């Protein structure tokens, strides 16, 4: 059964990005994959954007 805790969902989403691989220093022979290398940053940006939209939707 899926958890209804939004914090747990955010952590699971970021973990999904990390499971696809992470950047290893010294491994410059491959191209940068934004989902693999910047997973936490992408998740944080999406959550911040959602909170921003929700804030203004409730402010009206």
C-alpha atoms as a printed R data frame, in Angstrom:
   type eleno elety resid chain resno      x      y       z
1  ATOM     1    CA   UNK     A     1  0.000  0.000   0.000
2  ATOM     2    CA   UNK     A     2  1.332  3.409  -0.929
3  ATOM     3    CA   UNK     A     3  2.163  5.845   1.835
4  ATOM     4    CA   UNK     A     4  0.067  9.015   2.078
5  ATOM     5    CA   UNK     A     5  2.844 10.994   3.729
6  ATOM     6    CA   UNK     A     6  3.980 13.685   1.238
7  ATOM     7    CA   UNK     A     7  7.479 13.878   2.722
8  ATOM     8    CA   UNK     A     8  7.924 10.144   2.208
9  ATOM     9    CA   UNK     A     9  6.731 10.518  -1.385
10 ATOM    10    CA   UNK     A    10  9.305 13.266  -2.013
11 ATOM    11    CA   UNK     A    11 12.079 11.102  -0.574
12 ATOM    12    CA   UNK     A    12 10.981  8.129  -2.693
13 ATOM    13    CA   UNK     A    13 10.960 10.324  -5.778
14 ATOM    14    CA   UNK     A    14 14.502 11.542  -5.110
15 ATOM    15    CA   UNK     A    15 15.632  7.991  -4.362
16 ATOM    16    CA   UNK     A    16 14.248  6.907  -7.725
17 ATOM    17    CA   UNK     A    17 16.571  9.426  -9.392
18 ATOM    18    CA   UNK     A    18 19.525  8.184  -7.348
19 ATOM    19    CA   UNK     A    19 18.855  4.534  -8.178
20 ATOM    20    CA   UNK     A    20 19.441  5.383 -11.815
21 ATOM    21    CA   UNK     A    21 23.019  6.308 -10.899
22 ATOM    22    CA   UNK     A    22 24.984  9.150  -9.421
23 ATOM    23    CA   UNK     A    23 27.930 11.193 -10.581
24 ATOM    24    CA   UNK     A    24 31.302  9.691  -9.783
25 ATOM    25    CA   UNK     A    25 34.149 12.235  -9.613
26 ATOM    26    CA   UNK     A    26 36.813 11.491 -12.195
27 ATOM    27    CA   UNK     A    27 34.337  9.940 -14.621
28 ATOM    28    CA   UNK     A    28 34.460 12.620 -17.298
29 ATOM    29    CA   UNK     A    29 34.186 10.305 -20.285
30 ATOM    30    CA   UNK     A    30 30.389 10.368 -20.341
31 ATOM    31    CA   UNK     A    31 27.813 13.061 -20.915
32 ATOM    32    CA   UNK     A    32 25.940 14.584 -18.006
33 ATOM    33    CA   UNK     A    33 22.520 13.038 -17.443
34 ATOM    34    CA   UNK     A    34 20.397 15.621 -15.580
35 ATOM    35    CA   UNK     A    35 18.065 13.046 -14.035
36 ATOM    36    CA   UNK     A    36 20.956 10.959 -12.738
37 ATOM    37    CA   UNK     A    37 23.314 13.726 -11.667
38 ATOM    38    CA   UNK     A    38 20.862 16.323 -10.334
39 ATOM    39    CA   UNK     A    39 17.958 14.230  -8.991
40 ATOM    40    CA   UNK     A    40 17.671 15.933  -5.601
41 ATOM    41    CA   UNK     A    41 17.904 19.351  -7.200
42 ATOM    42    CA   UNK     A    42 15.122 18.533  -9.672
43 ATOM    43    CA   UNK     A    43 12.890 17.179  -6.905
44 ATOM    44    CA   UNK     A    44 13.534 20.245  -4.733
45 ATOM    45    CA   UNK     A    45 12.716 22.559  -7.657
46 ATOM    46    CA   UNK     A    46  9.440 20.751  -8.440
47 ATOM    47    CA   UNK     A    47  8.366 20.798  -4.773
48 ATOM    48    CA   UNK     A    48  9.237 24.497  -4.444
49 ATOM    49    CA   UNK     A    49  7.279 25.301  -7.584
50 ATOM    50    CA   UNK     A    50  4.271 23.320  -6.305
51 ATOM    51    CA   UNK     A    51  4.325 25.128  -2.952
52 ATOM    52    CA   UNK     A    52  4.644 28.487  -4.728
53 ATOM    53    CA   UNK     A    53  1.615 27.768  -6.937
54 ATOM    54    CA   UNK     A    54 -0.371 26.420  -3.997
55 ATOM    55    CA   UNK     A    55  0.431 29.506  -1.921
56 ATOM    56    CA   UNK     A    56 -0.929 31.877  -4.562
57 ATOM    57    CA   UNK     A    57 -3.922 29.643  -5.276
58 ATOM    58    CA   UNK     A    58 -4.924 29.775  -1.610
59 ATOM    59    CA   UNK     A    59 -4.168 33.506  -1.310
60 ATOM    60    CA   UNK     A    60 -6.919 34.471  -3.741
